[in-house]
Amino acid sequence: MASLCHEMDQLRCRGAQVVADLGRCREERLLLRLKRELQQLQGRRKELRACAYQLRSSVGLRDSLAVAFLEELTRRPLPC
């Protein structure tokens, strides 16, 4: 659970970096690569959100607070 939360934090940090780079970039090919990377980060956030909801419905999961925290993190949009 902690590794999923950590990964979500890393996605948010990288998303903020990519958005900042998009604002500074002037080269067309690099802009396309950065936009594609941002889309991949958003896709991974959706995957993690699906994992969180799947964990919520798992029988026998004891740490519901950790699942709720992961759900909260994955609900927050990436910086755009």
Secondary structure as UniProt FT lines:
FT   HELIX           2..24
FT   HELIX           28..57
FT   TURN            59..60
FT   HELIX           64..75
//
